[in-house]
Amino acid sequence: EGVSVIHSLLGSYSSILFSDRRLIGTLTLVSTFFNIKAGIFGILAVLLANLTASLLGVHRDKVRKGLIGFNALLLGLSFSYYYAFNPATLLILFIAVVLLVFMNIALDHIFGYFFNLPALSIPFVVVSTISFLAFYNYDSGALQKPEALAIDRFFPDVHRYVLYYLKSLGAIFFQSSPWAGLCFALILFASSRIAFLLSIIGFIAGITFHVLLQGKMGNIS
């Protein structure tokens, strides 16, 4: 049973990178701890989501592969990015994760039945939006401004677009540190060379549109 919990935990982390390798999940989990609060929120959210899904009778293989937990991981990481660590935030996270599991099950069924497609991260988008709007006017749920990590000052000087790429990649996991982005880039490269190349192409396309539309570069730095 303990091994199953670990497998489902690591599966939730690796699923974000569309991988089923536990090594990728382990490395991704470790990388989220560049921000300690993010790492803790992520693990708590995944464990709660997998437990809730198991109690509801969700197919064990689906839980083990992380198909429920990866949305909860994104939710937990987003909470760590925007909210302070306090009991009120943990309560909100608990409610949001339980809601997320129900939303995940429902949308998976709807998308699978009508479109023969997985819901992917849509449950996360819906529930995170509901959570942020529902608790926006409460002091304990007030959004905080993300702060740079102390270790960021030791990051080597690189071309600004390389730095933008690393920060953009880290932002997928709600990490603002370029160190985290570098780790995720290496993990993505180890997981799939094609996925790594596509991430670069996607970044270049995004930057191109941003420049053509005369966007402020500070918005992506």
Long-range contacts (C-beta under 8 A, 24 or more apart in sequence): 4-60, 4-64, 5-47, 5-50, 7-64, 8-46, 8-50, 8-63, 8-64, 8-65, 8-66, 8-69, 9-43, 9-46, 9-47, 9-50, 9-66, 9-69, 10-66, 11-64, 11-65, 11-66, 11-67, 11-69, 11-70, 12-46, 12-49, 12-50, 12-66, 12-68, 12-69, 12-70, 12-72, 12-73, 13-42, 13-46, 13-66, 13-70, 13-73, 14-66, 14-191, 15-65, 15-66, 15-67, 15-69, 15-70, 16-70, 16-73, 16-74, 16-172, 16-173, 17-187, 17-188, 17-191, 17-192, 17-195, 18-192, 18-195, 19-191, 19-192, 20-65, 21-191, 24-187, 24-190, 24-191, 25-66, 27-183, 27-187, 27-190, 28-173, 28-184, 28-187, 31-173, 31-175, 31-180, 31-183, 31-184, 31-187, 32-77, 32-173, 32-175, 32-180, 34-149, 34-151, 34-175, 34-177, 34-179, 34-180, 34-183, 35-80, 35-149, 35-175, 35-176, 35-177, 35-180, 37-80, 37-85, 38-76, 38-77, 38-80, 38-81, 38-173, 38-174, 38-175, 40-80, 40-85, 41-76, 41-77, 41-79, 41-80, 41-85, 41-93, 42-73, 42-76, 42-77, 42-80, 43-76, 44-76, 44-90, 44-93, 45-72, 45-73, 45-75, 45-76, 45-77, 45-79, 45-93, 45-97, 46-70, 46-72, 46-73, 46-76, 48-72, 48-94, 48-97, 48-98, 49-97, 49-100, 49-101, 52-97, 52-98, 52-101, 53-101, 53-104, 53-105, 56-101, 56-105, 58-101, 58-105, 67-108, 67-118, 68-101, 68-104, 68-105, 70-121, 71-100, 71-104, 71-121, 71-123, 71-124, 71-127, 72-97, 72-100, 72-101, 72-124, 74-121, 74-124, 74-128, 74-174, 75-100, 75-124, 75-127, 75-128, 75-131, 77-173, 77-174, 77-175, 78-124, 78-128, 78-174, 79-131, 80-174, 81-146, 81-174, 81-176, 82-132, 82-143, 82-144, 82-146, 83-141, 83-143, 83-144, 84-144, 86-140, 88-138, 88-140, 88-141, 89-140, 89-141, 92-131, 92-135, 92-141, 95-131, 96-127, 96-128, 96-130, 96-131, 99-127, 99-130, 100-124, 100-127, 103-127, 146-176, 147-176, 148-176, 148-177, 149-176, 149-177, 149-179, 151-177, 151-179, 152-177, 152-178, 152-179, 155-179, 160-217, 160-221, 161-207, 163-221, 164-203, 164-207, 164-217, 164-220, 164-221, 165-200, 165-203, 167-220, 167-221, 168-203, 168-206, 168-220, 169-199, 169-203
